Amino acid sequence: MKIGQHAALTDTGRKRLRNEDALVVAPPLFAVADGMGGAKGGQLAARITASVFDDKTSSSALDAPTRLRALVTEANRQIFAQAQRDPSLTGMGTTLTAAIVEDGEIAIVQVGDSRAYRLRDRILEQLTDDHSLVAELVRAGRLTPEEAALHPQRAVITRALGTDPTVAADVTTIDVRTGDLFLLCSDGLTSMIDDDVISATLLDSKNARDAVRALVRAANQAGGDDNITVTVFEVVEDSWSDKEAASTATPDEDTLSSLDPVPLFPEGSRSASQHAPELGAGIAHGASSSTRSIVPLLVTALALALAGLVVVGAVWGSQRAYWVGADEDGHIAVYQGVPWDVTEGIRLYRKIHVSPLRAPQLSPAERARLLDHDLVREDEARGKVEEYERLAEVP
Ligand code: MN
């Protein structure tokens, strides 16, 4: 697997004069830093951290968690040293949430209250623990998450990079699956909108760039009290040939009985009809479905398919689950299922009979009748086709 779509955006927000957040987008490494400290300290601390993490010369001979720890140590050393040299920078520091995707895993290093999330199977899960006063009170059972969200001290962090000669960073490693979407963000996002909104925004987004813009917009619409920084990245299969095989696999239509579950045909490999485009439904649309994907789209399609299944299940189980249409070559055909395309390439029907008769051989009135796609019993559907064949004098 590898990094697929990714995007990042940082915004000053509506209340701050400066943006003291910093970003690193160096796939498979991503990082978000949120600086703190008077004067220009916060901005500098975050930028130093970003420049350390953006260093592509760091040895990949070491495993990801070890590399992250080494980068944290180096960033901490540089920030602390610079603060020692310049009294106006005393106490400057930064949060850091950084991740490396490697060998089927994601290694995450955490200092402070920026966050990493994973969206998998439409479920958004926070992967990091905030190092903040309120988060510690919540973990100790002394505050509810609702109280924490409104607590006046919610911005107080308990760990930062660069404020002390050494830093305690949490490093975790979790497995990664194809289709996982990750989000790293500063508290300017999470203090403005809650996880449900983040989740819905990700699921509604067309692509990674759309997602980061929508998240920043949502945080600003909620007030934009702080700098907002987000980066999203998805994990995809890296073998194109594997994907192709998966997307063009066709179920064995002949062995399916009426008791089988409704098939969801991946017919992306079939080409659009050039013969009878006016027939509309029942004719394949897109020539090929794109193999590029981002989780929200895919998940939405699957959810739609599942919702369709529920509705269709009843119809399919009944006898009136047949209709007459025309196939991709313009041949009159009997279909089982319902004449719906859930999305390009996913249908809720299958062809069970193809007539030698082609739709263009019918009169316009007959063609119009053919396209009503009324659900009927199988014998009625076959009878309709035989009637057309008789009218057209097909042997
Ligand atoms: Mn912040």
Residues whose N, C-alpha, C, O or C-beta is under 5 A from the ligand:
A	BS01	MN	D34 S186 D187 G188 D226 N227
